[in-house]
Amino acid sequence: MRRTASTFLSIALLLAAPLTTVWAETPKDLLAEVVASRSAEDRARDSSRHPVATLDFFKVEPGMSVAEALPGGGWYTTILANYLGPKGSLYGVNYVDKMWGMFSFASEEWAAARIAATAKFPELVAGATDNGINAAGFTFNTVPPKVVGTVDRVLMIRALHNLNRFESQAGTRTQALSAVRSMLRDDGLVGVVQHRAPEIASDEWADGSRGYLKQSAVIAMFKEAGFHLIARSEINANPRDQPGADDMVWRLPPSLRTSKDDPGLRKAMMAIGESDRMTLLFSKAP
C-alpha cells in the first residue's frame, strides 16, 4: 500500500500524543501504582496482606468517602489517602474511649495515647499525602452528624476481634456495627478482613480474646446488625495457620509475641506466616 506524506504525518502525531489519549488508566491500575510507590518497609507485608486485590474486592474507587476502622499506625491509611485522591474523604474510626482501659495490660498512659490518636488522624493522613483529601478522626460513638449516611465504604480490617471480645461486658460490637450502618449510604458496603478461627473451635476460644473469630460468627453478627453478605473471598487465606487450643494470633508475624527468646519457635512461626484471614463484603440491608 502506498503511503502519502499526510499518512506519515498522521502516524507521527498519533505516536507523539500522550498515552492517556489512547489507553485510559483503570482504578485498579492506579491502585497498583499507589501500592508500588510506598516505602520498602510497608511493601514488605504486601504478600501477606494483598492490598490491591483486597481493596479491589471491596470495590473501593478514587473519589469515594471511606471510613477505616482502627487505622493504627496507618499502613492502609497511606494507601487509601493517596488512592482516594483530593475528591475523596477518609475517616479514621477508633474504639470508644472507655474500651482502651478494658485491656488487662492497659496503663493510664497507654490508654490516653490511644484516645489522643483519634483526633490526630488528619495528621496521619497529612503525613501520607499532600493531595488535600478531606480527613477526620472520631470514635464509634462520636460519628459526626454530617458523616451519617454519606460513607461509600467502611473497612474493618482486623478490627472486629476486640469489639467482640468486650461485647458481653460493654456491648462494644453491637454499638460499633450500629454506628457503621448509620455512616453508610444506602448503597454503601462494608469490607471485612479478620483473623479466622477453625469452625471446630469452641465459641469461648473464638470470642476474639485470642485474636480469632469464626467466619460463621462474623456473618451472623453482621446479619443481626442489618447487613447482607454479598461476597466472600480467599484472597487473605493462609491454610498453614492451624491454631491449637493454647494458641493466639499474636504468636505469628509480625508480632511473634511468644517466640522472642526462642529462635527455633520463631523460625517455625515465620514459616507459618501471617494469620489465616476471612475476607467478606456486606451490603446495608433495607
N, C-alpha and C positions, 0 to 999 in steps of 0.2 A: 504494500500500500504506500502510495506517495504521500509524504508529509510536507505540508507547506510551512513557511516561516511562522505563520499565525498559529499553527498547531503546536510547534515547538515552544512558542511564547506562552500558550495556554498551559502546557505541561510545566514549564518553568515556574509560572505564577502559582500553580497548584502545589508544587513541591516547596515553594518558599512560604506558603501560607502556614499559620500556626496550626499545630496538630489538633488543637481543640476544635477547629472548624471541620475536621474530618472525623475524629473519634471523640465522643463525649465521655468524660470520666464518670464512672458509676459511683454511687455512695460506698460500695464495698471496696472499690479501688482507692478511694480517698481514705477510708478507714485503715486499709493496709499500709498506706503511706504514713499515716499518723502513728501507727503502732511501730513501724520500722524506724521512725525518726527519734524514738526515745533513747534514753541512756542505755548503755550495755548492761548495767545493773538491773534496770527494770525489764529489759528484754530477756534476761536470763530465765525468767519464770514463764515466758510465753508458751513453752512446750507443755507446761502443766496447766496453765490457765486458759489457753486458746482464746485470747481476747477478740480476734477478728471473727472467728466462727461463732463465738458466744453472742457478741453484740449484733451480728448479722441475723442470728436465730431469733433474737429478741426484737428484730425489726426496728432498731434504732437508726435514725437518719439525721443528717445535718438540719439545723434549724428547729429541732424539737425541744420541748420542755421535758427535762429528765430529772427525777429525784433519785439520788443514790443513797441507799440506807447504809449507815455506818461506814462512812468514807475512810476512816482511819488515817493512814499516812498518805493516801492519795494515789495509790497505784492505778486504780481505774479512773480516778478523777482527772489525772493528766491526759489520759486518752480521750475521755468524754469532753473535756473543756476544749481541746483542740479540734475534735471531730464535729461537735455540735456547731461551733463557729459563732460569729458575732450576732446572728439572728436567733440563736438558741438561748435556753435558760438551763442552769444547772443548780440543783438544790442538794445540800448535804443534810441528811436527816439522821439525827442521833437518838439513842435511847433517852427516855425521860430521865431527868436529873437524878431522881431518887434511886434509880436502878443501879447506878455505878457503885453505890455504897452496899449493895446486896452481895457483891462478890466477897467470898471469905478472905481473900488476900488483899482487899482494898484498904489502902491507908487514906487518911483525910486528904493528903497532898495529891495522891494519885487520882482520887475521885474528883477533886477540884480541878485538876488539869484536864480531865476528860470533859467535864462540864464546860470549861472555858473554851475548849476546842470547837464547840458548836458555833459560837459567834465568830470564830476565826476562819471559818470555811472560805469566805471570799478571799482571804489572804492566801489560802492554799491554792485556790483557783488562779489567782493573780501570779503566783509563782510558777504556774504551769503554762500560762499563755498570756499574751497582752492583746488578744483579739477583741476585748471588750464584751465578752459574753456576760449576760446577766447572771449573778450568783448570789445565793443567800444560804444561811445555815439556820436550822431550827430543830426542835425535837418532835417526837411523835405526838406529844400533847400540846405543842405550840405552833401548829401549822397556821401560817398567816391567812386571814380570810381571802386575800387577793390570790392566793395559790389554789384554794379549794376549787375543784372542777376544771383545772387548767392544765394538768400534767399529762403528757402523752405516754410516758413510760416511768414506772417505778422499778428500780433494780435492787433486789435483795440478794446480794452475793455474799454468801457465808455469814448472813446476818440473823438467821432465824433461831439458831440453837439456844442462844442465851435468852431470847424473848420467850421461848417455850420453857426453858429451864425455870424461870420465875413465874410462870403462868399461874400455878396453883397458889403461890404466895401473894402475888400482886396483880394478876390479870394482865400482865405485860404484853403477851402475844395478842390477846383479843383486842386490847386498846390499839396496838400498833397496826393491825390489819384493818381495823375500822378507820384509822387515820389514812392509811394507804388508799382505801376505797374512796374516801372523801376527796383526796387530792386529784384523783384521776378524772379525765374527761370521760364522757360516756363510751367512747371508742378506745379508751386507753388500755394499756396492757401492763402486766406485772411479770418481770423476768426473775426467776429464782435459780440460784446455784447454791447447793447445800451439801455438806458432808453427808454421805448416805450410809445409814446403818443397815446391816443384813435384816431382811424381813423376819428371820427366825429369832432375832434378838428380842429380849423382853422389853415391854413398854417402859419399865422402870430404868433399864440400862440405856435405852434410846430416848431419854427425855430431854437431851440436849446438854446435860451436865458433862458429858464426855465429848461433846462437840458434834455428835452424830444424831440424825433423826431418820426415821423410816420414810421412804418415799410415799408409801400409802398414807402415813400420818400427815405428811405435809399436804397432800392432795385433799385429805379430809378436812384439815383445818382451814384451807382456803375455800372449800365448798361451804363450810359452816359460816365463813365470813362474807359470803356473797359473791364468789368468783367461780368461773368455769375454766377447767383445764382445756386448753385448745391445742397444745403440742408438747411433746417431750423429746428429749434428745440424749444421746450418749456421748456428746462432744467431750464432756469432762469426766467420763468414766475411767476408773483405774481398777481392773479386776485383781491386781496384786494386793490391794488393800483389803485384807480379810481380818478385821479386828476381833479379838477374843474378849472374854468376859472382864479381863483386867486392863484392857487397853483403852486409851483415849486418843483422840485425833492429834493431839499435840506431841505425840511420840514421833510423828513423821516430820519431814521437812516442810516448811522452813524452820519450825520451832525446835524439833529434836530435843524436847524437854527432858526425856528420860535417859538420854544417852550421851550427855555432855562429857561425862567422865568414863565412858566405856566405848573405846574405839571400835570394838567388834560389833557391839549393838548398833552403834551409829552407822557403820557400814551397811548393816542389814536394813536399817530404816531408810537409808539413802537408796538402796536397791529397790525398795517398795515404791518410793517416790511420794508425791503428794497424794492426798486422800482421794478415794472414790467419791465422785460427786454427781448428784442428780442435776439435771438442767430442765426446768419446767417453764411453760409460758401460760399465763392465765389472762382471761378477759374479765371485765367487770360485768357481773350478771345484772339483768334489768331489775 
